[in-house]
Amino acid sequence: MSAAWREHLHSDGDGRMRISKHGSMLTDAVLISDQNHMDAHSDDRSPEQLCNTAGIPGIVGDAWAMADWHFGYGFPIGGVVATDVNAGELGGAISPGGVGFDINCGVRLCSLDVEISDIEPKSLVGALANQIPAGATSKGGVQLDETTMASVLSEGAKAAIDIGWGESEDLLAIESNGLLESMERNVGERAQKRGMKALGTLGSGNHFLELQVVDRIEDPVAANAYGLREGQVTAMIHTGSRGLGHQVCSEHVAIIESKYQRDGDHWKAPDWDYRLRDRQLAAAPIYSREGAAYLDAMRAAGNYAFANRSALTQRLRNVLRNQLGSDGELDVVYDVSHNIAKVEEHIVHGKSCKCCVHRKGATRALGGDHPELTNRFSSVGQPVLVPGDMGTASWVLAGPKKGANDAFSSSCHGAGRQLSRTAARKSVDSLALRERLEASGIHVRAKTPNVLAEEAPEAYKDVDEVIALTNAANLARPVARLRPFAVIKG
């Protein structure tokens, strides 16, 4: 299919570009973009990946790429694809590549009742760097035994709270209340071993804990419902299921990919009569043994990620209480997943469909009337958390006030990379970057020397442009812009 997609690309209204169905695509593909954005990323392979996802068996509606789209494993990051769970004898496909290796990587936003003038940022970031375990290792994590691990895999955030790593009122502000239903919890021994020591750790790469100030309010009504005001200090945590989730994905990718063999310019799984353009898309029917096993293990790993963000929140609370006394209390605004597959009800072509929605680097954006949302969001829509880069800003958006957007209730999840990690390391000097950030009032602590260059602002798309495209495409609306002043990186 190489660059054939370009011949089928056309504008599809504000903030949208459509690639018409061609070749082995079963549906159209839609990118949240405009011509200028496309031109700026003209050498990106992501649109071709998106076209490949449009050939997944059982797909319904369009294949979507959110405004932060960039190249990923099989699926583009920013990809949203739904399959009909009742398609065929064994249901539509589920693809581990449509979730990613960091299962339930996500973002939690917390609010404090202080202004930036009430704190001393440099001493606070030092205290956080000492108390928040970060980096590629699991050093400093909460030690779990087999019993507590089983609880975390089955009960998610609640299990962390039960052992003192979270507070019960937080559950109401977590997507799915911090719980994904996993019946078997069939997480392999090696995955569990990797998770036994890593709870309450940030990890490395693009994961972070960031203190921010509310820079601007765009929607005062929604901001008030979320407990946000201009000048207020917030804290954002971005991490996932650590080595446990990576191991779960690796094992199930290997099992499902082994079912495929080369068939001309496609890959074929004879057991299910599946044909795909890219082996990295390897998918199994959702009710097959392999598909059901992956879905269940993915949910268990997702529960670990909810528990991990809960434990990190409690570490943050402990530091703030120690540093700020009674002013150190924080509330969880919301916690969202952005690497997950969930079975949801959606209207597709005017009919109700029970779908398996893959969101890989995409955030759920429910309407305010959705039964899962608490009353505090009922008139404004779900909070959508969009981290940008450590030198610019992050955003809080809102889902529709009622109803659902047409991208399976999905939105962007970040700024999106525009430079690979290798390219960023070659072009950015970490020491000079740290000095530049410090000069602009952003205090950074990083455990891994290369990570600053890899995560430099210039390695990412312009987050304000990503938000503007998301808003123009009518997926989610801006609520508040958050400017960083202290960053802990792995």
Residue, then its C-alpha position, 0 to 999 in steps of 0.5 A: m500500500s506504501a504511499a497509495w494512501r496519499e491518492h485517497l486523502h481529502s479534507d473531511g471538514d474542520g480538523r479532519m482528513r479522510i483516507s477513502k477505503h482502498g486496497s485491503m481496507l474494509t473501512d475509511a480512515v480518518l486523521i484528526s488533522d488539516q493540510n498544514h498538519m499533514d504537510a508538517h509530518s509528510d514523511d510520517r509512516s503513521p497514515e499507512q499504519l492507519c490504513n492497515t488497521a482498517g483491514i482488521p476483521g470485524i472492524v466497524g465505523d472508521a479507523w481513527a488517528m487522533a491529532d497526536w498520531h505518530f508511528g507505533y507498533g502495528f497500530p499508529i500511536g493515537g489509533v482508535v479502532a473498534t470491532d464488533v464483538n458479535a461478528g462471525e462465529l468467534g467475534g471480531a478481532i482483538s489486537p495486542g498491537g492496538v493496545g500497546f506494550d505499556i498496558n493502561c499507561g495513563v494520566r492522573l491529575c490531582s489538584l491542590d488548594v494552594e497557589i504557586s506563591d505559597i510554595e518553594p518549587k526548588s525545595l519541593v522538587g528536591a523532596l519529590a525526587n528523593q521520595i518518588p522512585a523513578g527510572a528503568t529499575s523497580k528500586g524503591g517500589v512497594q513489595l507485594d507477596e502472592t496474596t497482595m499481587a492477586s488482589v491488585l490484579s483482580e481489584g485494581a486501585k481498590a487493592a492499593i487503597d486496602i494496603g494503604w497506598g491510596e484513599s477511598e474517595d479517589l475511586l470515584a475519580i478514576e476511569s471505570n472506578g479503577l477496576l477492569e473485570s478480570m476473571e482468570r487473572n492469567v498473568g504469567e509467572r515472569a510478569q508477576k515477578r516483574g510487578m512484585k517490586a515495581l508498584g508505586t514507581l514511575g518508570s522511564g521514557n516519557h513517564f513523569l510526575e509534574l507540578q503545574v500551575v493552571d495557566r488559563i481557563e477556557d471553560p469556566v463552568a467545566a473548570n469549576a466542576y473539575g475543581l480547577r481555577e487560574g493560578q492553582v497548583t496541580a500535579m500530573i502523574h503519567t505512568g502505566s503497568r511497568g514491566l508487568g504489562h510489558q511482559v503480558c503484551s510480549e507473551h500474548v503478541a508471541i502467541i498470536e503472531s505465531k498463528y500467522q504465516r506469510d501470504g504474498d504481501h499479507w499475513k494469514a492466520p488459517d485457524w481463523d481465516y484472518r488476513l492482515r497487511d502487517r504481522q504486527l497487527a496480529a489479532a485473534p477473535i475476541y471469543s477464541r482461546e487466544g483472544a479471550a486469554y489476552l483480553d483477560a490478562m490485559r485487564a489484570a495488567g490494567n488493574y496493576a496500572f490503576a494500583n500503580r498510579s494510586a500508590l504514586t499518588q499516595r507517595l505524592r500526598n506524603v511528600l506534600r503533607n510533610q512539606l506543606g502541612s495542612d496545605g498539602e492535601l490534594d484531590v484526584v481530579y480524574d485518572v484516564s487510561h490511554n492504552i487499553a481495549k474496552v468492550e463498549e456500546h456505541i451507535v455505528h451507522g445508526k445501529s447499536c453495536k457492542c464494540c471492542v474499542h482499541r485505544k492506543g495513545a488515545t483517551r476516552a471522552l465520555g459525554g456528561d450523560h454517560p451512566e459511568l460518570t459521577n454527578r459532578f461531571s454530569s453537565v460538563g462531560q468527562p475530564v480528558l487529560v492531555p500531557g504536552d511536553m515538559g517545557t510548554a504545557s498540558w491541557v484538560l479537555a472535556g468530553p461532550k456535555k451530552g451524547a458521544n463524539d463520532a470517534f467512539s467517544s475518543s480524544c487525543h492523549g498527548a502532544g505526540r512525538q515528531l522526533s524519534r528518541t534516537a533523533a532527539r538524542k542526536s540533536v539535543d544537548s541534555l545539559a543545555l536543555r536543563e539549563r534552558l528549562e531552569a532559566s524559564g522556571i521549570h525545575v527538572r530532576a531526571k534519573t537517566p542521563n539520556v531521557l532529557a534529550e529524548e523528552a525535549p520539547e522539540a521532540y514533540k508536536d505543538v500541544d496547543e495545535v493538537i488541542a486546536l485540531t481536537n476541538a475543531a474536529n468536535l471530539a473534546r473542548p478545551v477547559a484549562r491549560l496547565r504550565p509545568f514548573a517542576v518535573i520528575k523524570g525516570 
